[in-house]
Amino acid sequence: MPTRVQTFERSLELPSRAEEVYHWHGRPGAFTRLVPPWQSVRLESAPAELTVGARQDMRVRVGPFGVRWRAEITEVREGEAFQDVQISGPFASWKHTHTMQPSSTGSVLRDEVDYRLPLGALGRWVAGRHVRRDLERLFAYRHRITEQDLARHGSPGRAALDVLVTGSSGLVGSALCAFLTTGGHGVRRLVRRQPEGPQEYRWDPNTGELDPAALDGVDAVVHLAGENIAARRWSRDQKERIRSSRIDGTRSLAEAMARAHARPATLVSASAVGFYGDRGEAWLDEESAAGSDFLADVAQGWERAADVEGVRCAHLRFGVILSAAGGALAKMLPPFRLGAGGRLGSGRQWMSWVALDDVLGAIHHVLFTEDLQGPINVVAPEPATNADFTRTLGRVLRRPTFLPVPAFAARAAFGEMAQALLLSGQRVAPKRLEESGYRFSYPTLEGALRHQLGLMP
């Protein structure tokens, strides 16, 4: 006897035309943009366009197991709808119909999923409610991202750009490439390995070797590459790697841009709020003086290395970037989910944080705001002390946060890095971003955490 088919539906009203919503879903990067950060999904292959017969392969973690999920597009109505079905995967069957219908105010995006769980009635009894809850979280997230991205890309009069990105495999870089391509922009990637596709170009930041074709016809460069400052305990050699990867690598890129036959108009280069050093309770903006510790010294050299004559250069001073898929938040989640989270040291140190989606929005805003250059703080408008951050994350996860980490324990475990990254802080304002008209999608810490974790109230 066949297992009963269950149906999940969710709709979203959008100000965008139905054709725009359809094409957004069909561009490279759409899948990446729509995968929730709390899910472990690795895309192995994706269709280049929405065509019948095109297949998509991914690896999905279900509990402790990795499961390959293969889907095939079985129906396409150009500008209106497409449908994909599971060929193999975790469900007994899965059919997802995406429909974009015109409305008086724009369009309505409708997702309808018909699915059957494995093991029949037993599967429904064991996992039915859990799967339904996961679908609610999944499509709530997908619709937030769709609405948010279409709004950012939909400003009139903005021509498509050709953008060269370094650090494209990192947390920010991979998300940025997906965000830009779904918006209709061209993306090229500078890579240190052997290029694997027509939009990848070889770059060796240590020697300065860079394929000059990478810069031909490029409108802007977004430079995100650099050694992970929290990858390992800071030895003398590790500090030198951090310094060299940011300063020497940036200088080699800037020199290649200066030599280019036609220089890109814009360089958007990463920096960090570590520029300001540990400043206690003081509010800091782009006019505040630099600090004097190791990270402040690196940030100053990083920014100086990025200046190219005749090129508009923006130094984006990132705060702690929040994403459940990686970075600081992902490292915090396991102990906090076990109820073993707590403040670090006194908890009074300030954390200037920013949601990953606002990092993408800020980069996009800077690319198209021609009078924005120099230092720009990319942080949310409401920084939090470490104690407040701890309480907020515990509240979102519904877990206690009664196990503080004493300062001496952090220093014993991480050495100098603990003082710089965990026990010090900066209270930073996004003055120039806000004055230039940028509007944050996630201005509050609780809202940002709930979005990243799929735990909306």
Phi, psi and omega in degrees: 000127183295146177290144182294135176279133176250152183235134174241134180227144173207137182236155180218126174274133183230148176282349182281154176292151182303321181296323179294319180295319179299310183292327175301316180292335185269355183273156175303138179101344183298317180300314180300318180296330188265355177280122180297141183294340181275353179264143176265096181228129176241119179282126180259327175201150182217149178292143179288336179204170181278097178224146179299132180096345179292141184240155179228130179244137178214158175250121185242135176272122176243104187063230180274001187250149172262128184238132175277132180239120177245129180235151180229137176283123185249346181208137178221128169240104188311124178077358186233317188194159167208159185225138174232149180233153177283127172272317173208149182161198188282344181264156172293324171201156182205125175225123184241119179251121178256121181236134178240109185248136176297148175221174182293338181250002181151268181199168174236122174267126182235125174253127176232124181241122172255122186217155172234135178276150176291161176071018172059228183297326178296318178298319178295321182291319183283317191238357187304309182292323180296316180295318179299317179296320178294323177294321177300313180295316183300309186281335171297317178295311181303319182288325175298314181296316180301311181296315183294313183291317178299322179294319181291322182277347190271004180297131183293152174081008180260113180283155176294140180254157169252115190241133175261130185237130168259156183069030188287347178266355181280180182303308181285316185298316181294320178293322180295315180301318178295318180298316182290318182293322178294337176276003177091008179271152174275139181232128170247152183237131170270126183231152179268347175269186177289129179302143182245357181206172184292342180257017176246142183225140183286138178214131173241099184294340180286323182259346183087359180294126181211129178298115183298338179295338181299329185263354181295119177076009181281135178275324185208154175241132174246114187255110183239355187290146177168151179299136177295118186288343181251016185292325183203165179303144184280105166266177176299317180294321180293321177297323178292323176296318178299312182297312184295318183297328181272313186278306182292318179297319179293320180297319180295323177292316180298320179293323176295321176296320180295330180276346186298144180301315176235106185291139171302148183287334190223139169238119175255112188242136180292147169214199183206156178290352170301345174309326188273349183071188180276113189238015174063229186274352187293136172285136183237137172230189187295344179269355181289151183289158178285157174277191185229009180270186185300310183293324177295319179295317177298315182298321178296314178294324178302312182290319179298323183292339185274349184287128179234126181300132178082004180239130175291120182242128176245127179259107183271109180273094184284141167273198177291116185273123184266119173208134176288349182273347182177178179078200187298316183297316180300325179288330180285330192299314183304309180293324180294322179293334177274001183079017183253018179276158178186170181294160177256125182058228181288336184080358183273350181291141185275141175245114174266105188251167174203139178290144180305320181295330175283334171298314178297317179297321180292318178298315178300316180298316180293320179303325186257002179252095194291343179264006177268120176205172184078200184288137179220118179283121177254084180218154175290157184287353183235082176296161182229148169290162178300323179295317179294319178301315181300313181296320182294315179296319177298320179295318180296319181276351184059050179228150176289157180226059188255011184245083181292155174256111180299152182301321182294327179290320178297318180293323180294323183281321189239357177065218183302327180300326180299316180296317184287320188258333187249325188254353176249171179190175179221140178255092194250140178252141178274057190302308186289324177299310183293320179296332180273002174101006179289137178243123183287136173285328183227079183281342182251148183296314182297319178297319179296316181293319180296320177297312183294330184258358180066032183242054180291147182293000000 
